[in-house]
Amino acid sequence: MATSESRILRGVAASPGIAVGKVYILELEELHIKEKSLAPEEIKPELARFKAALATTREEIEEVKNTIRQELGNEQAKVFDAHLQILDDVVAVEETVRLIRQEGKNAEFAYRRTLSKIAEEFDALEEEHFRNTAADVRDVKRRVIRHLLGKPRRSLGDIPGQVVLVAHDLTPSEAAFLTQDSILGIATDSGGRTSHAAIMARSRGIPAVVGLKYATLHMKPGDTLAVDGNRGLVEVHPDDHALEDYTRRQRKFLELEGALLDIRELPAVTLDGRQIELSANIEMPEEAELALRKGARGVGLFRTEFFYMRSARLPSEDEQYEAYKKVAELVYPYPVIIRTVDVGGDKFASYLGTERENNPFLGWRGIRFSLERTEIFKIQLRAIFRAAAAGNVKLMFPMVSSLDELRQANAICREVKDELRDKRVPYGENCEVGIMAETPAAVFIADLLAEEADFFSIGTNDLIQYTLAVDRGNEKIAHLYEPLHPAILRAIKTLVETGHKHDIWVGVCGEMCGDPAGAVILLGLGLDEFSTSPYLLPEIKTIVRSVTYAEAKELSERALCLSTAADVRRFVEEKLASKFPQITLP
Amino acid sequence: MVERTVRIVNDPGLHLRSASSFVKTAARFKSDVWVMKDGIEVNGKSILGVISLVAEYGSSITIRAKGDDEEQAIASLATLVENRFYERE
């Protein structure tokens, strides 16, 4: 079908930007299923096998959900909540059980028949948002069947080099693991602007065209393909002239995007000269580069759960060391703050012994886990201290709620460093060690902690959750999760004042500093460092650069005198709206 | 048995994410929950059932609940729908 003649295919512009590269075709995974008729005595074990596959799949989806939540936030992770519900859907499960029990069918066959039928009903719908459900149903179906067949999970992480990904469609789980690192652009046969592939591509900044219908038919691996995500078309085998045109427009697009980044090289300094360290939160080593491109001066929070959650085994010391070192070298001379692993809570892995608890956020997580599993903790600390020899590395502990915990953790650090010295392994002796200030207890004993920590980094997400006793994942009360609540402002003020009194720096690494109103208040409260999602940095820097510290300080002082969160928000937003009409407030 | 008819006020309607919130809320109650639209009734605790109603923005659905906590169930579900499922954006 494919010839070397150029051919233009039109689809739906799903994610802006232009990419040119070699085609990599993601084939639909073949899952061969045989229909079997079971003997009566085989039925009970078959039902048990089906239930077991549902349980394993549930764990797998939870894992994906947690990864996505950390990386892209709660909203994106909700898709996987829905997948869990599809998995447990009473109609689907009951029909499958009926086919096994009454018709004596094998589980694979019964489940496939049930879910395919449901998916086809959704296929027939006209409204795109509703029709998209078919892809979710099929995604869940494939997961369960894969487990029933004992097939390993397929991952997009294995794609070699940089390619343009061409596929019939991407399942939500495949789309979740797209990275700019290996995927230059995306072209799919099906899908619309609101399909998972489109949403993920946009949030990762990968140009994409979807709904091309026959893209997979017209291309073969290795073909040159241009993806024009602005105009919604792709061109196979573009000639030299067209190639030049695509390249020129790609450059133009990046320039335009760069206009917002013009201030990238400029420091985050207020009109009256107060400088803020503006850094980025990252989860995977690869994201450090993106952070720098968006103007980060360092990494303010390097989450490390990724290493522990991506596969069912402990990450080795060398594997961690290489990753930490890579980031440290990349951002040098700016700092990278590595947070020791925060499993537990909503991130559990059976191989670590952490499990679903009744009250997970008050449970065995963060430093509590590390202090009990010291063998795992020491491996990570060794990797961090070794990486500290290669760059400006700091480390911090999550979930500290008492001085004992900090002392124990510090003692283990000392032990690990002594060991490294004895073995003559290079390490960073002066690596700063701080804490994530995220529990109300840490606020109340800030003076004691400040004596023995090198810095505080305020994790606003958890600090708000614990201080206001609000689980923002709970829809009934999500509206009570209010960063500008007077209790939060007072807690932050205490942390900053206490930290500064003890000559340590105080930063913030939660979502609060990525919100314009939050950023101005935090600036006024005297924070030294902000760390947030790389994508938010240009806007936050613009804000910091267009106010004076004096006025931000006055604003936060007046906000601290207000009695309710609504009053604070109204007051701050009014002030901001008159100053930054171009910024849209949420 | 109690029932209440509510209008869908979120765009694009009772699709994947909002249906997910709906089912999650319904599951918190012991009562049986059904949702009806255009003469079709589905189990209110089945996400696939709820989405299949294609309750778009502007349409109306009737929620029924039967059981010990039917009053609370219907009140919570109606509030959820009326408040656009507390979706952001």
Interface residues (C-beta under 8 A of the other chain):
Chain A: E75 K78 V79 D81 A82 Q85 I86 D89 V90 V91 A92 I118 E121 F122 L125 E127 H129 F130 N132 T133 D136 V137 E475 K476 A478 H479 P586
Chain B: P12 G13 H15 L16 R17 A19 S20 S21 V23 K24 T25 N43 K45 S46 I47 L48 G49 I51 S52 V54 E56 S76 L80 F85 Y86 R88 E89
